[in-house]
Amino acid sequence: MTNDKGILIKNIYYMLTYAFQILRQSNYDDIAAEDFDNIHDMFAAILGKGVAQQLKHGLYREYVNNSDNLSTLRGKLNIQGTVKNKLQHKQKLYCDYDELSENNLLNQVLKTTMLLLLKHGKVKLKNKTALKKSMLFFESVDYIEPDLIRWDRIRYQRNNQSYRMLLNICRLVIDGLLLSTEQGTIKMATFLDDQRMSHLYEKFILEYFRFHHPELRANPDQVQWNLDDDNDLWLPNMITDITLKSKDGRVLIIDAKYYGQQMQANFDVQSYRNANLYQIFTYVKNWDKDQTGNVSGMLLYAKTGEEFQPVNQFSMGGNKIAVGTLDLNLPFAEISAQLEQIVEDYFEEAV
């Protein structure tokens, strides 16, 4: 099954397995073997497995602030509240104290996302059943309105690292699949929006090369401006999406682009998007400050259903600049073959 952009839903699962390598573990094997009719059902299956696995280790707990009337002192005495109790003839101490609790932001996001998926009509019964079983362990956890979630407040440390993939899936569901209607109700969109898919597309390509070609040291890299002096004040940072580097000094800078429409039109004349070409050219020429010609650039678009696909190769001032497409509407083995061809074309002798 594909979405309206022509990406096999199964391939989105494979992309996620590279972005979040925990999905390679054996307890997710049956998900990898399943064909999904829609993206909501796939996310429900992943969360069903992931949350059940987390419950085996216990829900993450953290200290939360509490205030209450107590018979004995706990934490810090709240003078104002205790005096108020005295005036009301209550023999209680009003205390402010910290308590380990499962009712924290991480678990609230999980519960909210599971509830949203349970309400969706296209999630299969078996995946809803798995989510309902997990929900029994979230009775002490509050529901949080999706638009009130402060993603920037989520912090990962040693005790909650296992939540990283789960909460990233939750964010894809909530940010990418939820739309507010004029009546204020919530409905599921057909598919991930281009912004969310763009992040996943870029992350997938980066992690693919990291996993299969560690010798190319795939990373986002900062490109230094090639200046005649040290005056870089106010100049923007240049951060690549993916940079592949071989031991012999060859470099390929890849800009991963995910658009519904790849070309731009001006007076009915189609051309490549100006900003994209300017950006990759700038990256390449500033990286190759010694003009070795060993630095190349590639705009790698996710292939769309447009009749014309922007594929070409240029030689610009001694550097190779290519425009290519990655067809995500193919069996994953063929997607892998397309990425392997890039390695062969640019680094065959080096690897």
C-alpha positions in Angstrom: 0.0 0.0 0.0 1.2 3.5 -0.8 0.4 7.0 0.3 -0.6 9.8 -2.0 3.1 10.7 -2.6 3.8 7.2 -3.8 5.9 5.9 -0.9 5.3 2.3 0.1 4.2 2.3 3.8 6.4 -0.7 4.4 9.3 1.4 3.2 8.5 4.0 5.8 8.9 1.3 8.4 12.3 0.4 7.0 13.3 4.1 7.0 12.3 4.2 10.7 14.5 1.1 11.4 17.5 3.1 10.3 16.5 6.2 12.1 15.8 4.3 15.3 18.0 1.2 15.3 16.1 -0.3 18.3 13.5 -1.4 15.7 16.1 -4.0 14.5 15.7 -6.0 17.7 14.1 -9.4 17.4 10.9 -8.4 19.3 9.9 -6.3 16.3 10.4 -9.1 13.7 6.7 -9.7 13.2 6.1 -6.0 12.4 8.8 -6.2 9.7 7.0 -9.1 8.1 3.6 -7.4 8.1 2.0 -5.4 5.2 0.2 -2.4 6.5 -2.8 -0.7 4.7 -2.2 2.6 6.4 0.4 4.6 8.3 -1.8 4.8 11.5 -1.9 1.0 11.8 1.8 0.8 11.4 2.5 3.3 14.2 0.0 1.5 16.4 1.8 -1.8 15.9 5.2 -0.2 16.7 3.9 1.5 19.9 2.1 -1.7 20.9 5.3 -3.6 20.8 7.5 -0.9 22.2 5.3 0.0 25.1 4.8 -3.6 26.1 8.6 -4.0 26.0 9.0 -1.0 28.2 6.4 -2.3 30.7 8.6 -5.4 31.3 11.2 -3.0 32.7 8.7 -0.7 34.4 7.5 2.7 33.5 10.0 5.5 33.9 9.5 7.4 37.2 10.9 10.8 38.1 10.5 13.2 41.0 7.5 15.5 40.8 6.6 18.3 43.1 3.7 17.7 45.5 2.0 19.8 48.2 -0.4 18.2 50.7 -1.7 18.2 54.3 0.1 15.5 56.2 0.1 14.1 59.8 3.9 14.1 59.9 6.5 16.4 58.4 7.7 15.4 54.9 10.0 17.4 52.8 9.7 21.2 53.5 7.1 22.7 55.8 4.9 25.2 54.1 4.4 27.8 56.9 1.5 29.7 55.3 -0.5 26.5 54.6 0.2 25.1 58.1 -0.9 28.3 59.7 -4.1 28.2 57.7 -4.7 24.7 58.9 -4.3 25.8 62.5 -6.8 28.6 62.0 -9.3 26.0 60.6 -8.5 23.7 63.6 -6.9 21.1 61.4 -4.2 19.1 63.1 -2.2 18.8 59.8 1.1 20.0 58.5 1.1 21.5 55.0 4.2 20.2 53.3 6.0 20.6 50.0 7.8 17.5 48.9 9.1 15.5 46.0 7.8 12.1 45.1 8.9 9.5 42.5 6.0 9.2 40.1 5.0 7.6 36.9 2.8 10.6 36.1 5.5 12.5 34.2 5.7 14.1 30.7 7.2 11.0 29.0 4.4 8.7 30.1 1.8 11.3 29.5 2.9 11.6 25.9 2.7 7.8 25.5 -0.7 7.6 27.0 -2.1 10.5 24.9 -0.7 9.0 21.7 -2.1 5.5 22.4 -5.5 7.0 23.1 -5.5 8.9 19.8 -4.6 5.8 17.8 -7.3 3.8 19.7 -9.9 6.3 18.4 -8.7 5.9 14.8 -11.0 3.7 12.6 -8.2 2.3 10.4 -6.1 0.8 13.2 -6.6 -3.0 13.1 -8.3 -4.8 16.0 -5.2 -6.8 17.1 -3.1 -3.6 17.4 -5.9 -1.8 19.3 -6.1 -4.8 21.6 -2.3 -4.6 22.3 -2.6 -0.9 23.1 -5.6 -1.4 25.4 -3.6 -4.0 27.4 -0.8 -1.5 27.8 -3.3 1.2 28.8 -4.2 -0.7 32.0 -0.7 0.2 33.4 -1.3 3.9 32.7 -4.2 4.5 35.2 -2.1 6.8 37.3 -0.8 8.8 34.3 -2.7 11.9 33.1 -3.9 12.5 29.6 -2.3 15.7 28.1 -3.8 17.8 25.3 -1.7 17.2 22.2 -1.2 20.9 21.5 0.0 21.5 25.1 2.9 19.1 24.8 6.2 20.9 25.4 8.6 18.7 23.4 11.5 20.9 24.3 11.1 19.9 27.9 11.8 16.3 27.3 15.2 15.3 28.5 16.9 12.0 28.0 19.3 10.5 30.4 20.6 7.0 31.4 17.3 5.9 33.1 15.0 6.8 30.2 17.0 6.2 27.0 14.6 3.4 26.1 11.9 6.1 25.6 13.7 7.9 22.8 12.4 5.9 19.9 8.9 5.6 21.4 8.6 9.4 21.9 9.9 10.1 18.4 7.2 7.9 17.1 4.7 9.7 19.3 5.9 13.0 17.9 5.5 11.8 14.3 1.9 10.7 15.2 1.0 13.9 17.0 2.7 16.5 14.9 2.4 14.8 11.5 -0.9 13.0 11.7 -3.1 15.3 13.8 -5.0 18.2 12.4 -7.3 20.5 14.4 -10.7 21.2 12.7 -12.6 24.4 12.9 -14.8 22.8 15.6 -11.8 22.1 17.7 -12.0 18.3 17.3 -9.1 16.2 16.3 -8.9 14.1 13.2 -6.1 12.1 11.6 -4.5 13.4 8.4 -4.0 11.0 5.5 -0.3 10.8 5.9 2.8 12.4 7.4 3.2 16.0 6.2 6.2 16.9 4.0 8.0 18.6 6.9 8.0 15.4 9.1 8.8 13.2 6.1 11.7 15.5 5.1 13.3 15.0 8.5 12.8 11.2 8.3 14.0 11.0 4.8 17.2 12.9 5.7 17.8 10.8 8.9 17.2 7.6 7.0 19.8 8.3 4.3 22.4 9.4 7.0 21.9 6.3 9.1 21.9 4.0 6.1 25.4 5.2 5.1 26.5 5.1 8.7 25.4 1.5 9.1 26.5 0.0 5.7 29.5 2.2 5.0 31.3 3.2 8.3 34.4 3.7 6.2 32.9 6.8 4.7 32.3 8.4 8.1 28.8 9.8 7.3 27.9 12.8 9.4 26.3 16.2 9.2 29.4 18.6 9.1 29.9 22.3 9.4 31.4 23.8 6.4 33.8 26.7 7.1 33.6 29.8 5.0 36.6 30.2 2.7 37.5 33.7 3.7 40.5 35.9 3.0 40.5 37.1 6.6 39.0 35.9 9.9 36.0 38.2 9.7 33.1 35.7 9.8 30.9 37.9 11.9 27.2 37.6 11.0 27.9 34.9 8.4 25.4 32.0 8.8 26.5 28.5 9.8 26.7 26.0 6.9 25.6 22.5 8.1 25.4 19.7 5.6 22.7 17.1 5.7 25.1 14.2 5.0 28.8 14.3 4.2 30.6 11.2 3.1 34.4 11.2 3.4 36.9 8.5 2.1 40.4 8.0 3.5 41.9 9.2 0.2 40.3 12.7 0.7 37.3 12.4 -1.5 34.2 14.1 -0.2 30.5 13.9 -1.3 28.1 16.4 0.3 24.5 15.2 0.0 21.5 17.5 0.5 18.4 15.4 1.0 15.3 17.1 -0.4 11.7 16.0 0.1 9.1 18.0 -1.8 5.7 17.4 -3.2 6.9 19.2 -6.3 10.5 19.2 -7.3 10.9 21.8 -10.0 10.0 25.5 -9.9 8.2 27.2 -12.7 8.7 30.8 -14.0 6.6 32.0 -16.9 5.8 28.3 -17.6 9.5 27.5 -17.9 10.6 24.8 -15.4 14.0 24.8 -13.7 15.7 23.5 -10.7 15.0 25.2 -7.4 17.5 28.1 -7.3 18.0 28.0 -3.5 18.9 24.3 -3.6 21.5 24.7 -6.3 23.0 27.8 -4.7 23.2 26.0 -1.4 25.0 22.8 -2.6 27.3 24.8 -4.8 28.2 27.0 -1.8 28.9 24.0 0.4 31.2 22.4 -2.2 33.2 25.4 -3.2 33.8 26.5 0.4 34.8 23.0 1.5 37.2 22.6 -1.5 39.1 25.8 -0.6 42.3 24.4 -2.2 40.4 23.7 -5.5 41.4 20.0 -5.6 38.3 18.9 -7.4 37.9 16.0 -4.8 34.7 17.5 -3.3 31.4 16.8 -5.0 27.8 17.7 -4.2 24.5 16.0 -4.8 20.9 17.2 -4.4 19.1 13.9 -3.7 15.3 14.4 -4.1 12.7 11.9 -3.1 11.2 10.9 -6.4 7.6 12.1 -7.0 4.9 11.2 -9.5 5.8 14.2 -11.7 6.4 13.3 -15.3 9.8 15.0 -15.3 12.4 14.1 -12.7 15.3 16.4 -12.0 18.3 14.2 -12.8 21.5 15.8 -14.2 25.2 16.2 -13.6 27.3 19.4 -13.9 30.9 20.3 -13.7 31.1 23.7 -12.0 34.6 25.2 -11.5 36.2 21.8 -11.4 33.7 20.2 -9.0 31.0 17.7 -9.8 27.5 18.8 -8.8 24.8 16.2 -9.4 21.0 16.2 -9.1 19.4 12.8 -8.5 16.3 11.1 -7.2 15.7 8.3 -4.8 12.6 6.2 -5.7 10.9 5.2 -2.5 8.1 3.5 -4.3 10.1 0.3 -4.9 10.9 -2.8 -2.9 13.5 -1.9 -0.2 16.2 -4.0 -1.8 16.0 -1.6 -4.9 16.1 1.5 -2.7 19.2 0.1 -1.1 20.7 -0.6 -4.6 20.1 3.1 -5.5 22.1 4.2 -2.4 24.8 1.7 -3.1 25.1 3.1 -6.7 26.0 6.5 -5.2 28.8 4.9 -3.2 30.0 3.1 -6.3 29.9 6.2 -8.5 31.9 8.4 -6.1 34.0 6.1 -4.0 34.4 2.8 -5.9 38.3 2.9 -5.8 38.3 4.1 -2.2 36.1 1.3 -0.8 
